[in-house]
């Protein structure tokens, strides 16, 4: 069943009078429960595509449709509500809130969803243990290493159990062992809960685990390969 559709999508950024094309006439369909990586060099359009799928930006031309939501016709409030209820983000820059503890950062989306405190704590505690950061719940981001901050950001995305998790270079700051544990956790969520995962990455560890690899080059679709077991 189709979950996300990009129809002839183009995205152009403006820098003064200069137009910078990030995506050009891109058409893709993502089904429920996919485990997909957007691969390609820096500047290929991977992050732009994730931002559009995540309702963080709108296309310059074409359509992005997620479920029944068309980004072009949706209001800003509708996009914000949809993100909150259905999409989890793992940003390369972490985007943790400096004044909150690690546990509070991980619970943040659940708090906005008004999930009861006991359930929030249970979910986050379990994820922290699975991600190898149990014992760090009370630390603030400034007291965590880059890899630890990344794992807190991953816990935050997963805690709300969204339909779609979008991950921008999720293994960039992780050692090989932690990266493999993270990928196994994501695969398990994908299998057991049907969570759709869409990554942007040039990490061979991530690409090798994907069941579909979409390669972008200069904002164009270069290849779309489904890997069969």
C-alpha positions in Angstrom: 0.0 0.0 0.0 1.4 3.4 -1.0 2.3 5.7 1.8 4.3 8.5 0.2 4.2 9.8 -3.3 6.5 12.3 -5.0 5.1 13.3 -8.4 7.4 15.3 -10.7 8.9 17.2 -7.7 11.3 20.0 -8.1 12.8 22.1 -5.4 14.7 25.4 -6.1 16.4 27.4 -3.5 17.2 31.1 -4.0 20.4 32.8 -3.0 19.9 36.4 -3.8 19.2 36.5 -7.6 20.7 33.0 -8.1 18.5 29.9 -8.4 19.9 26.7 -7.0 18.1 23.5 -8.1 18.1 20.9 -5.4 15.7 18.4 -7.0 14.5 18.2 -10.5 11.4 16.3 -11.7 11.7 13.6 -9.1 9.0 10.9 -8.9 9.0 8.2 -6.3 6.5 6.0 -4.4 7.2 4.6 -1.0 5.0 1.8 0.4 4.1 1.1 4.0 6.8 -0.8 5.9 9.7 -0.1 3.5 13.3 0.1 4.7 14.9 2.5 2.2 18.1 4.4 1.8 18.6 7.5 -0.3 22.2 7.3 -1.4 24.4 9.8 -3.3 27.2 12.3 -2.8 26.8 15.6 -0.9 24.7 17.9 -2.9 22.7 15.2 -4.6 19.4 16.2 -3.0 19.1 13.5 -0.3 18.4 15.9 2.6 16.1 18.0 0.5 14.0 15.0 -0.3 13.9 14.0 3.4 12.7 17.5 4.3 9.9 17.4 1.8 8.8 13.9 2.9 8.9 15.1 6.5 6.7 18.1 5.8 9.5 20.5 6.8 9.5 22.1 3.4 7.2 22.4 0.3 8.2 21.6 -3.3 8.7 24.4 -5.8 6.8 22.3 -8.4 5.1 18.9 -8.4 3.3 17.1 -5.6 4.3 15.5 -2.3 1.4 13.3 -1.0 1.7 11.5 2.4 -1.4 9.4 3.1 -4.2 11.8 2.3 -2.1 14.9 2.9 -1.0 17.0 -0.1 1.8 19.4 1.1 0.9 22.1 -1.4 -2.7 22.5 -0.2 -2.1 21.8 3.5 -1.9 24.6 6.0 1.1 25.1 8.2 -1.0 23.9 11.2 -2.0 20.7 9.4 1.7 20.0 8.5 2.8 20.5 12.1 0.1 18.3 13.5 0.9 15.6 10.9 4.6 15.7 11.7 3.8 15.4 15.4 1.5 12.4 15.1 3.1 10.4 12.2 6.8 11.3 11.6 9.9 10.8 13.6 13.2 12.6 12.7 16.8 11.8 13.3 18.8 14.8 12.3 22.5 14.8 11.5 22.9 17.8 13.8 20.9 16.1 16.6 18.6 19.1 17.3 18.6 18.4 21.0 17.3 21.1 23.4 20.3 22.3 25.5 18.4 23.0 28.7 16.7 19.6 28.9 18.2 16.4 30.1 18.8 13.5 27.8 15.7 11.7 29.1 13.6 14.9 28.7 14.8 15.4 25.2 13.9 11.8 24.3 10.4 12.3 25.9 9.8 15.6 24.2 7.6 14.4 21.4 5.6 12.1 23.7 5.1 15.2 26.0 3.6 17.1 23.1 1.4 14.2 22.3 0.2 14.2 25.9 1.3 10.7 26.6 1.2 9.9 30.4 4.4 10.3 32.3 4.8 6.7 33.3 4.5 5.4 29.7 7.0 8.1 28.6 9.5 6.9 31.2 9.0 3.3 30.4 9.5 3.7 26.6 12.5 6.0 27.0 14.2 3.8 29.6 13.8 0.7 27.4 15.3 2.6 24.4 18.2 4.0 26.4 19.1 0.5 27.4 18.8 -0.9 23.9 21.0 2.0 22.6 23.6 1.6 25.3 23.1 5.0 26.9 21.3 3.9 30.1 22.7 5.9 33.0 22.9 9.1 31.0 19.3 10.1 31.5 20.1 13.1 33.7 22.9 14.6 31.6 22.3 17.6 29.4 23.5 17.6 25.7 26.6 19.6 26.5 27.8 16.8 28.8 27.4 14.1 26.1 29.7 13.1 23.3 28.6 13.4 19.7 27.7 9.7 19.5 25.7 9.9 22.8 23.8 12.9 21.5 23.0 11.0 18.3 21.6 8.1 20.3 19.4 10.4 22.4 18.1 11.9 19.1 17.4 8.3 17.9 15.6 7.5 21.1 13.4 10.6 20.7 12.5 9.6 17.1 11.6 6.1 18.1 9.8 6.7 21.4 6.7 8.1 19.8 6.4 5.0 17.6 5.7 7.0 14.4 4.5 5.5 11.1 7.6 6.9 9.4 11.1 7.6 10.7 13.3 9.8 8.5 17.0 9.6 9.3 19.7 12.0 7.9 23.0 10.1 8.1 22.1 8.3 11.3 25.4 6.4 11.7 27.6 9.4 11.0 29.0 9.7 14.6 28.7 6.1 15.7 31.4 3.4 16.0 30.9 0.2 14.0 29.5 -1.8 16.9 27.0 0.9 18.0 26.0 1.5 14.3 25.3 -2.2 13.9 23.2 -2.3 17.1 21.3 0.7 15.9 20.5 -0.8 12.5 19.4 -4.0 14.1 17.0 -2.1 16.4 15.6 -0.2 13.4 15.2 -3.5 11.5 13.3 -5.0 14.4 11.0 -1.9 14.6 10.4 -2.3 10.9 9.6 -6.0 11.2 7.5 -5.9 14.4 5.7 -2.6 14.1 5.7 -2.0 10.3 7.5 1.3 10.8 8.6 2.8 7.5 12.3 3.9 7.5 13.8 6.3 5.0 17.5 7.1 5.4 19.8 9.4 3.7 23.3 8.0 3.8 26.6 7.3 2.1 27.6 4.8 4.8 28.0 1.3 3.3 26.8 -0.2 6.6 23.4 1.5 6.1 23.2 0.9 2.4 24.0 -2.8 2.8 21.0 -3.2 5.2 18.5 -1.5 3.0 15.9 -3.4 1.1 15.7 -0.6 -1.5 18.4 1.8 -2.6 17.5 5.0 -4.3 20.5 6.8 -5.8 20.3 10.6 -6.4 22.8 12.6 -8.5 22.6 16.4 -8.8 18.9 16.3 -7.8 17.9 13.7 -10.4 17.0 10.0 -9.9 20.0 7.9 -11.0 18.8 4.5 -9.9 16.1 2.8 -7.9 17.0 -0.7 -6.9 14.9 -3.2 -4.8 17.0 -5.8 -3.1 15.3 -9.2 -2.9 16.3 -11.7 -0.2 
